[in-house]
Amino acid sequence: METIAAILARPESWPRAGRWDVHFSAASWVAFIAYADGIEVYDLGWAG
């Protein structure tokens, strides 16, 4: 959940609207699509 919270708190790290990205932390990942007014998380997971 910390990874999702970090992404939401830093919109400057989002890709341009209509693009997707994956952010990784030590034990999890979040894949999301950016829109002009926010993001949509479409996959997340934990390792270990």
C-alpha positions as CSV (number, residue, x, y, z in Angstrom):
1,M,0.0,0.0,0.0
2,E,2.9,2.4,0.6
3,T,3.8,2.2,-3.1
4,I,0.2,3.2,-4.1
5,A,0.2,6.0,-1.6
6,A,3.6,7.3,-2.8
7,I,2.3,7.4,-6.4
8,L,-0.9,9.2,-5.5
9,A,1.1,11.7,-3.5
10,R,3.5,12.6,-6.3
11,P,1.5,13.3,-9.5
12,E,4.7,14.8,-11.0
13,S,6.0,11.2,-11.3
14,W,3.0,10.1,-13.4
15,P,3.5,9.6,-17.1
16,R,1.6,11.8,-19.6
17,A,-2.2,11.2,-19.8
18,G,-3.0,8.0,-21.7
19,R,0.3,6.3,-20.9
20,W,1.1,3.5,-18.5
21,D,3.9,2.9,-16.0
22,V,5.0,0.5,-13.4
23,H,6.5,1.5,-10.1
24,F,8.5,-0.9,-7.9
25,S,9.4,-0.9,-4.2
26,A,11.4,-3.4,-2.2
27,A,8.6,-5.9,-2.0
28,S,5.7,-4.7,-4.3
29,W,4.8,-3.2,-7.6
30,V,2.0,-1.1,-9.0
31,A,1.0,-0.8,-12.7
32,F,-1.2,2.1,-13.6
33,I,-2.6,4.2,-16.4
34,A,-2.5,8.0,-16.1
35,Y,-5.4,10.3,-17.0
36,A,-5.6,14.1,-17.0
37,D,-7.5,13.9,-13.7
38,G,-5.9,11.0,-11.9
39,I,-4.7,7.4,-12.3
40,E,-6.2,3.9,-12.6
41,V,-4.4,1.1,-10.9
42,Y,-4.8,-2.0,-13.0
43,D,-2.3,-4.4,-11.4
44,L,-0.4,-4.7,-8.1
45,G,1.5,-7.4,-6.4
46,W,3.8,-8.4,-3.6
47,A,7.0,-10.4,-3.7
48,G,7.9,-12.9,-1.1
